[in-house]
Every structure is written in C-alpha cells, then in structure tokens.
C-alpha cells in the first residue's frame, strides 16, 4: 500500500492514531482497517520505526470488524489502547464496534 501525499499546509488538519511500532501485526491491522473503513479518504502513513502515524484529513473511522478481518482474529477495540502512543484530533468510541478520530466537534 502506498500512502497518499498531503500538502504540508494541510498537516494540521490530519486526525488519527499514533501506534507503537513494537508489534508490526497491530500496526498492519490498523493500517488495513483504516483503508477498509475509509475508502474515499486520503490516508497518510508516516512510519517513524518506533511509532507509526495513521492519519486522514478531518475524519478517520476504525471498526472492530475491519480490525478483526485484518488481524485474522478477534480484536476488541479496547485491546488497541496499549498500542496507542497518542492521536491527532479528537477521539470517540461508539460502543465496542467503532472508533472515530475527528477534527470538528461531534454534537
């Protein structure tokens, strides 16, 4: 997979998780889920070896179903938390099935 290139002026509008690079299978599953759950988004992957930024402009959705498909096993969203170094934007869990990273306030 290739990451979409985003102009530097739009960097402050990117949202999404920053995942520790210690477990490549988790990183790969989150990347694959990001592409699957956001087919029209310009996903930006920024690999810094120790951590990987997985971002999109303004909104990024990750679902448990896509994580489980990518990982090939059960993958509750809460089990992703230890791998998260941080995130850009705001974050909202929608039950145990979906995670949103977003720029603008959701009411």
DRENDOVO-339889 format. One record per residue: x, y, z of N, C-alpha, C in turn; residue number from 1. Coordinates in steps of 0.05 Angstrom, whole numbers, plus 5000, padded with zeros to 4 digits. Example, Ala and Ser with C-alpha at 12.3 -4.5 7.8 and 13.67 -1.06 7.14 Angstrom:
residues 2
+------+------+------+-------+-------+-------+------+------+------+-----+
| n.c1 | n.c2 | n.c3 | ca.c1 | ca.c2 | ca.c3 | c.c1 | c.c2 | c.c3 | pos |
+------+------+------+-------+-------+-------+------+------+------+-----+
| 5264 | 4886 | 5156 |  5246 |  4910 |  5156 | 5264 | 4934 | 5156 |   1 |
| 5257 | 4955 | 5142 |  5273 |  4979 |  5143 | 5258 | 5001 | 5157 |   2 |
+------+------+------+-------+-------+-------+------+------+------+-----+
***
This chain:
residues 107
+------+------+------+-------+-------+-------+------+------+------+-----+
| n.c1 | n.c2 | n.c3 | ca.c1 | ca.c2 | ca.c3 | c.c1 | c.c2 | c.c3 | pos |
+------+------+------+-------+-------+-------+------+------+------+-----+
| 5017 | 4976 | 5000 |  5000 |  5000 |  5000 | 5018 | 5025 | 5000 |   1 |
| 5009 | 5045 | 4986 |  5023 |  5070 |  4986 | 5007 | 5091 | 5000 |   2 |
| 5020 | 5108 | 5015 |  5006 |  5129 |  5029 | 5001 | 5152 | 5011 |   3 |
| 4979 | 5165 | 5014 |  4972 |  5189 |  4999 | 4990 | 5212 | 5009 |   4 |
| 4998 | 5229 | 4991 |  5014 |  5252 |  4999 | 4995 | 5275 | 5005 |   5 |
| 5000 | 5288 | 5028 |  4983 |  5311 |  5036 | 5001 | 5335 | 5037 |   6 |
| 4993 | 5358 | 5025 |  5009 |  5382 |  5026 | 5014 | 5390 | 5055 |   7 |
| 5038 | 5402 | 5060 |  5046 |  5410 |  5087 | 5026 | 5429 | 5099 |   8 |
| 5012 | 5445 | 5083 |  4993 |  5464 |  5094 | 4969 | 5450 | 5106 |   9 |
| 4964 | 5425 | 5099 |  4941 |  5411 |  5109 | 4948 | 5393 | 5133 |  10 |
| 4974 | 5392 | 5141 |  4983 |  5374 |  5162 | 4967 | 5379 | 5188 |  11 |
| 4961 | 5404 | 5194 |  4947 |  5409 |  5219 | 4918 | 5399 | 5219 |  12 |
| 4908 | 5391 | 5196 |  4880 |  5381 |  5194 | 4879 | 5351 | 5194 |  13 |
| 4901 | 5337 | 5198 |  4901 |  5308 |  5198 | 4893 | 5298 | 5226 |  14 |
| 4878 | 5276 | 5226 |  4869 |  5263 |  5250 | 4875 | 5233 | 5248 |  15 |
| 4878 | 5220 | 5271 |  4881 |  5191 |  5271 | 4901 | 5182 | 5293 |  16 |
| 4904 | 5156 | 5295 |  4921 |  5145 |  5316 | 4951 | 5146 | 5310 |  17 |
| 4966 | 5146 | 5332 |  4995 |  5142 |  5331 | 4999 | 5115 | 5345 |  18 |
| 5009 | 5095 | 5331 |  5011 |  5068 |  5341 | 5040 | 5060 | 5346 |  19 |
| 5046 | 5048 | 5369 |  5073 |  5038 |  5375 | 5081 | 5018 | 5353 |  20 |
| 5106 | 5019 | 5345 |  5116 |  5002 |  5324 | 5127 | 4975 | 5334 |  21 |
| 5124 | 4969 | 5361 |  5135 |  4945 |  5372 | 5121 | 4920 | 5362 |  22 |
| 5097 | 4922 | 5354 |  5082 |  4898 |  5344 | 5072 | 4904 | 5316 |  23 |
| 5088 | 4895 | 5296 |  5080 |  4901 |  5268 | 5053 | 4890 | 5260 |  24 |
| 5044 | 4868 | 5272 |  5018 |  4857 |  5265 | 4995 | 4876 | 5273 |  25 |
| 4998 | 4890 | 5296 |  4978 |  4910 |  5304 | 4979 | 4934 | 5285 |  26 |
| 5003 | 4944 | 5279 |  5006 |  4966 |  5261 | 4993 | 4960 | 5234 |  27 |
| 5000 | 4936 | 5223 |  4989 |  4928 |  5197 | 4958 | 4926 | 5198 |  28 |
| 4947 | 4915 | 5220 |  4918 |  4912 |  5222 | 4905 | 4940 | 5223 |  29 |
| 4916 | 4959 | 5238 |  4904 |  4985 |  5239 | 4906 | 4999 | 5212 |  30 |
| 4928 | 4996 | 5198 |  4931 |  5008 |  5172 | 4911 | 4996 | 5153 |  31 |
| 4908 | 4970 | 5152 |  4889 |  4957 |  5134 | 4861 | 4965 | 5141 |  32 |
| 4854 | 4966 | 5167 |  4827 |  4974 |  5175 | 4822 | 5003 | 5167 |  33 |
| 4842 | 5021 | 5170 |  4838 |  5049 |  5162 | 4831 | 5051 | 5132 |  34 |
| 4845 | 5036 | 5116 |  4839 |  5037 |  5087 | 4811 | 5025 | 5082 |  35 |
| 4804 | 5003 | 5095 |  4779 |  4990 |  5090 | 4755 | 5007 | 5100 |  36 |
| 4758 | 5020 | 5123 |  4736 |  5036 |  5134 | 4734 | 5064 | 5123 |  37 |
| 4754 | 5073 | 5108 |  4754 |  5100 |  5097 | 4762 | 5099 | 5068 |  38 |
| 4746 | 5086 | 5051 |  4755 |  5081 |  5023 | 4758 | 5107 | 5007 |  39 |
| 4745 | 5128 | 5014 |  4748 |  5153 |  4999 | 4768 | 5173 | 5011 |  40 |
| 4780 | 5166 | 5033 |  4798 |  5184 |  5047 | 4826 | 5182 | 5036 |  41 |
| 4841 | 5203 | 5038 |  4869 |  5204 |  5032 | 4885 | 5196 | 5057 |  42 |
| 4890 | 5170 | 5061 |  4903 |  5160 |  5084 | 4933 | 5167 | 5083 |  43 |
| 4944 | 5177 | 5105 |  4972 |  5184 |  5106 | 4985 | 5166 | 5127 |  44 |
| 5006 | 5151 | 5118 |  5021 |  5133 |  5136 | 5048 | 5145 | 5139 |  45 |
| 5056 | 5151 | 5163 |  5082 |  5163 |  5169 | 5096 | 5145 | 5189 |  46 |
| 5115 | 5128 | 5179 |  5128 |  5108 |  5195 | 5154 | 5120 | 5206 |  47 |
| 5156 | 5120 | 5232 |  5180 |  5130 |  5246 | 5194 | 5108 | 5261 |  48 |
| 5190 | 5083 | 5252 |  5202 |  5059 |  5263 | 5192 | 5053 | 5291 |  49 |
| 5195 | 5070 | 5310 |  5185 |  5065 |  5337 | 5155 | 5070 | 5340 |  50 |
| 5144 | 5086 | 5322 |  5115 |  5091 |  5321 | 5107 | 5097 | 5293 |  51 |
| 5081 | 5094 | 5288 |  5070 |  5098 |  5261 | 5045 | 5116 | 5264 |  52 |
| 5045 | 5138 | 5249 |  5022 |  5155 |  5248 | 5004 | 5146 | 5225 |  53 |
| 4978 | 5142 | 5231 |  4959 |  5133 |  5211 | 4937 | 5154 | 5211 |  54 |
| 4938 | 5172 | 5191 |  4921 |  5196 |  5192 | 4905 | 5200 | 5166 |  55 |
| 4884 | 5216 | 5168 |  4868 |  5224 |  5145 | 4859 | 5253 | 5151 |  56 |
| 4853 | 5267 | 5130 |  4843 |  5295 |  5134 | 4815 | 5295 | 5148 |  57 |
| 4814 | 5308 | 5171 |  4789 |  5315 |  5185 | 4774 | 5292 | 5198 |  58 |
| 4774 | 5268 | 5187 |  4759 |  5246 |  5199 | 4771 | 5219 | 5191 |  59 |
| 4773 | 5201 | 5211 |  4782 |  5174 |  5206 | 4766 | 5155 | 5224 |  60 |
| 4756 | 5134 | 5212 |  4739 |  5114 |  5225 | 4754 | 5088 | 5225 |  61 |
| 4754 | 5074 | 5248 |  4765 |  5047 |  5251 | 4743 | 5030 | 5264 |  62 |
| 4737 | 5007 | 5252 |  4716 |  4989 |  5263 | 4729 | 4963 | 5273 |  63 |
| 4716 | 4952 | 5292 |  4725 |  4926 |  5303 | 4724 | 4905 | 5281 |  64 |
| 4703 | 4905 | 5265 |  4701 |  4886 |  5243 | 4725 | 4887 | 5224 |  65 |
| 4733 | 4911 | 5216 |  4756 |  4913 |  5198 | 4782 | 4905 | 5212 |  66 |
| 4785 | 4912 | 5237 |  4809 |  4903 |  5252 | 4810 | 4873 | 5254 |  67 |
| 4787 | 4861 | 5259 |  4787 |  4831 |  5262 | 4792 | 4818 | 5235 |  68 |
| 4782 | 4829 | 5214 |  4787 |  4818 |  5187 | 4817 | 4821 | 5181 |  69 |
| 4828 | 4844 | 5186 |  4857 |  4849 |  5181 | 4875 | 4832 | 5198 |  70 |
| 4868 | 4828 | 5223 |  4885 |  4813 |  5242 | 4880 | 4783 | 5240 |  71 |
| 4857 | 4775 | 5228 |  4851 |  4747 |  5226 | 4844 | 4734 | 5253 |  72 |
| 4835 | 4751 | 5272 |  4827 |  4741 |  5298 | 4810 | 4762 | 5312 |  73 |
| 4798 | 4754 | 5334 |  4782 |  4773 |  5350 | 4800 | 4796 | 5358 |  74 |
| 4789 | 4821 | 5356 |  4805 |  4845 |  5362 | 4787 | 4866 | 5374 |  75 |
| 4780 | 4864 | 5400 |  4764 |  4884 |  5413 | 4778 | 4911 | 5412 |  76 |
| 4763 | 4933 | 5407 |  4776 |  4959 |  5405 | 4792 | 4967 | 5429 |  77 |
| 4783 | 4959 | 5453 |  4797 |  4967 |  5477 | 4825 | 4954 | 5478 |  78 |
| 4829 | 4932 | 5464 |  4856 |  4920 |  5463 | 4876 | 4935 | 5446 |  79 |
| 4866 | 4955 | 5432 |  4883 |  4972 |  5416 | 4897 | 4993 | 5433 |  80 |
| 4884 | 5000 | 5456 |  4894 |  5022 |  5473 | 4923 | 5020 | 5481 |  81 |
| 4933 | 4997 | 5490 |  4961 |  4996 |  5498 | 4981 | 5002 | 5475 |  82 |
| 4972 | 4998 | 5451 |  4989 |  5003 |  5427 | 4988 | 5033 | 5419 |  83 |
| 4969 | 5048 | 5429 |  4966 |  5076 |  5421 | 4986 | 5093 | 5437 |  84 |
| 5003 | 5107 | 5423 |  5021 |  5126 |  5436 | 5006 | 5152 | 5440 |  85 |
| 4988 | 5158 | 5422 |  4973 |  5182 |  5422 | 4955 | 5183 | 5398 |  86 |
| 4944 | 5207 | 5392 |  4927 |  5210 |  5369 | 4926 | 5240 | 5362 |  87 |
| 4919 | 5246 | 5338 |  4914 |  5274 |  5329 | 4884 | 5278 | 5327 |  88 |
| 4875 | 5301 | 5335 |  4846 |  5307 |  5334 | 4832 | 5299 | 5359 |  89 |
| 4807 | 5294 | 5357 |  4791 |  5284 |  5379 | 4785 | 5255 | 5375 |  90 |
| 4777 | 5241 | 5396 |  4771 |  5213 |  5393 | 4744 | 5206 | 5406 |  91 |
| 4730 | 5188 | 5394 |  4704 |  5180 |  5405 | 4700 | 5150 | 5400 |  92 |
| 4694 | 5135 | 5421 |  4687 |  5107 |  5419 | 4657 | 5106 | 5415 |  93 |
| 4648 | 5090 | 5396 |  4620 |  5085 |  5392 | 4615 | 5056 | 5401 |  94 |
| 4611 | 5052 | 5426 |  4608 |  5025 |  5437 | 4634 | 5010 | 5434 |  95 |
| 4631 | 4984 | 5429 |  4654 |  4967 |  5425 | 4660 | 4962 | 5396 |  96 |
| 4645 | 4976 | 5378 |  4646 |  4969 |  5350 | 4660 | 4989 | 5332 |  97 |
| 4664 | 5014 | 5341 |  4674 |  5034 |  5323 | 4689 | 5056 | 5339 |  98 |
| 4709 | 5067 | 5326 |  4725 |  5087 |  5337 | 4728 | 5110 | 5317 |  99 |
| 4723 | 5135 | 5325 |  4725 |  5157 |  5307 | 4747 | 5176 | 5316 | 100 |
| 4763 | 5185 | 5298 |  4782 |  5207 |  5302 | 4771 | 5229 | 5285 | 101 |
| 4768 | 5253 | 5297 |  4756 |  5275 |  5281 | 4767 | 5301 | 5289 | 102 |
| 4764 | 5321 | 5272 |  4775 |  5347 |  5277 | 4753 | 5365 | 5289 | 103 |
| 4730 | 5365 | 5278 |  4708 |  5383 |  5287 | 4692 | 5369 | 5308 | 104 |
| 4682 | 5384 | 5326 |  4666 |  5374 |  5348 | 4641 | 5359 | 5337 | 105 |
| 4636 | 5335 | 5348 |  4612 |  5320 |  5341 | 4592 | 5325 | 5362 | 106 |
| 4569 | 5334 | 5355 |  4547 |  5340 |  5374 | 4527 | 5318 | 5375 | 107 |
+------+------+------+-------+-------+-------+------+------+------+-----+
***
